[in-house]
Amino acid sequence: MKISNLMNRDFKLVEKKKIWFIIPACIIALAIVMMIVFGCVTGEPLNLGMDFQGGYTVNVKLSTKLTSATSASYQAEIKNVIESLTDENGNNYNVKVSSMQEQGSGESASVYVRYKAPHGVSDAVMEDEINPAIQSALQDKIFKIVPTITWNDDTTCTVNYQNFALVDSTFEELKTNIQSLASDTSATVSSVEQVSTDSQEAGVKAITIKLAANSEAFKNALIDTVSINDKYSGQAVKGDIISATVSSELLINALLAISLAIVLMLVYIAFRFEVSSGVAAIVALLHDILTMFSFMAIFRVEINSTFIAALITILGYSINNTIIVFDRIRENTKSVFHKNSTATLIANESIKDTLVRSINTSLTTLITIAMVAIMGAAFQTFSLSVFALPIIVGLLAGTFSSIFISPSIWAMWKDRKKKLPKADKKEKNLKENETALA
Amino acid sequence: MKKKSSIIKLSIIGVLTIIGLIMSFCTFNFGLTTFKSFGSAIKLGLDLKGGVYAVYEMDGSEDTTNLSSRMAGTRTRLENMLTSKGYTEATVVREGSTRLRVEVPDVDDPGNIFDIIGKPAELSFVLDSTGEIVLTGKNVLSAEATYDNGEPVVALSLDSAGTEAFAKATSENIGQTMSIKSTVDGDETTISSPKINSAITNGRAVINGMGSIEAAQTLADQITSGQFEVKLSLLESSTISPTLGEKALLCGIIAGVVGLALVMAFLIVRYRMLGVVASIALLLYADLMLLFLAILPWVQLTLPGIAGIILSIGMAVDANVIIYERIKDEFRNGKSMLASSHAGFKKATKAIIDSNVTTIIAAVVLLIFGTGSIQGFAIALLVGIILSLFTSMLVTRKLVKYFIAIMPDKPSWFSLTRSKDYENLKASESVDPEEVKTKEEKTTLEGEVAHENI
């Protein structure tokens, strides 16, 4: 109902073209400011991902412990260890994990982690300081056997190791460590004993600790002391620097292909419609692509190779949208009712005629791509959402430009030519300034 | 009568769509043979399904001058080789300074990676009389397996230095034998020792004695690998899980199904019976899309490919929306239902063709000049657009005709309404209803004639 009300009113979109041109100009200007600010502060105007920048790898060899059941929790743990890593002063290194994959199976199963260097950290610092730190942190935290401690009363507790057999030397080591912990925390240990049960075939699974005196500090620190670093259960292998997946050759090739596609589309539109329509369509296309870039720049979304796919998706969509409007313009221009109409009037009329279609089509396409974004978020597969977001922005920009921008440019071009002979010099200059601004 | 035949035709299309849907998603066992559903037969990329990886390391003995640029050159050659074998989605990255990591999607057995890349072979042409090496693999521009007089051979084309050396050696040693040797992993084998019958000056050499075309292909690949600027040996290889995570594929499927259902619901609410038509056409489109993605060689579906499909679904829906809005316009201004549908289709055709052709131009350019995942996107988009044109211009047109024939007096079921101007005009004219009917029939006939002419 609302749409049909709007339809009956006089439509004066093209006349307000200054507003339509200022909105995207502001967005793009904001993006440029953000890029300059981030460029000065961090040296990275855009948040480029590993596909373009390369990064580092580490391979966490978990062997048979890595199964489909444990995979998710191991991956979460690895990510947490790497991303929360700090230097001696407790400052976070800000290393970001970009992908984790399972590699191999059975004995050779491992988690292959790719991560990006933090902003402004040199390769040498990564190699000498951060990468070894990551490796040893993973070694300590991922391959640790952490027992459960149950306090029977304030002075007796049982430490249970699951699926882990204590050999005598390890037990003696633990005993010494517990004694020294007690003396550090003003507690007194009366006995540390191995518990043997019938179900255990080899070694010991649990130990009991009896205390003459207990302390809070002892209780709190015990878990760290009785955790065993299990070097033999796996290994974090320090990987190396890896190059970008998208080489500069590949990127240049992609840009050339896209440029050629745009030129050929321009030729086709100029042939089927008018040169002015072709130019207006390409301006709309550039608007959509720049808006997507602006979105990535303003919100610092990581740009990976999937962004190229998002860009060419919008390239196809934007042209499609614009052509539908220009088809109506072409038809209305030929119509007898518009023999003496100005281009502005025809453009307004054509936008009005195609508005319902534009809204319905944009809505349906938006539904499909929004589902990808929502599902990505719901399943914690955020790379899908990151892929869908710029497409959603491009869709909205494409709808906007096909309604507000390309018909206005076409009308401006047409009416300027028509008026030129009659118009005085002042107006001509004014118009030219306007075009230059646009 | 017309109503009956329309119902029959409609049922046939409906049944075909449902059969298509079943074949798209269900896998059957017929005794020993298995029918794989279209959906499961689609080859998937590294990002959605994973595959195998192999890490190659430069031989320790190799000298390290210009290492960086030679590694980069080797990487490019490997990439081109994988692409030429149809693995457009494979990736090659440098790891450290002396290693290359190759990932190939949708291959389960890591051993297969050797079949793809081939063990690098060093080729040499040696004069038996003097032991002089005339040519090496470095002089080879390209090596391909082909047939020569019905015998499988490897045809080599040589660079200018190679051509010169080969011409000199063959012209000076007519009647002698020349051995062609290849070295793989340090093992030298003599492939053949042909007699030189005449001087060969055109820069083309042929290796015969291959036995089979497969053997010829293997050698050709090995020679190509042997040309790499850096000698590589395999360090490790294994399977690898999807880059986007285990759940990416499931996520994509659910998003696709829910998205499609929501779109159909929207179309039905907005256009009623016409929306039902669009939904049938969309389902048919989805069936065909899955079928083509499954049977076309070189299609490897990745995230960009999914974007291509989403775009083509958008365009398929768009074509329907454009047509329906035109039909509504025509009906609003007083045409009969059938005449409105004919006129609507006719007027929408130009816009749909122009927008689709423009996108086809973009897709073809990206397919020819793009690389890797851009090609994957282009294939998905191209197939999608052609199918969307087929379903919107042919299937929808027929379906609308059948639906109108079944329900000829229920325009509101198609969300078709007359404009107020028309209603007023009709009331003021207060013409004989019979006359209006004949008028309408006349337009219908005209519409049909116009339709036949397209």
Interface residues (C-beta under 8 A of the other chain):
Chain A: G54 T57 S71 S99 M100 Q101 E102 Q103 G104 S105 S108 Y112 G239 D240 I241 I242 S243 A244 T245 S247 E249 L250 N253 A254 L256 A257 I258 L260 A261 I262 L264 M265 Y268 I269 R272 F273 S305 T306 I308 A309 A310 I312 T313 L315 G316 Y317 I319 N320 I323 I324 D327 R328 E331 D353 T354 V356 R357 N360 T361 L363 T364 T365 I367 T368 I369 A370 M371 V372 I374 M375 G376 A378 F379 Q380 T381 S383 L384 F387 I391
Chain B: G50 Y53 A72 R75 T76 T91 V93 R94 E95 G96 R99 R101 S238 T239 I240 S241 P242 T243 L244 G245 E246 K247 A248 L250 C251 G252 I254 A255 G256 V258 G259 L260 L262 V263 F266 L267 R270 L303 P304 I306 A307 G308 I310 L311 I313 G314 M315 V317 D318 V321 I322 E325 D329 K347 K350 A351 D354 S355 N356 V357 T358 T359 I361 A362 A363 V365 L366 F369 G370 T371 G372 S373 I374 F377 L381
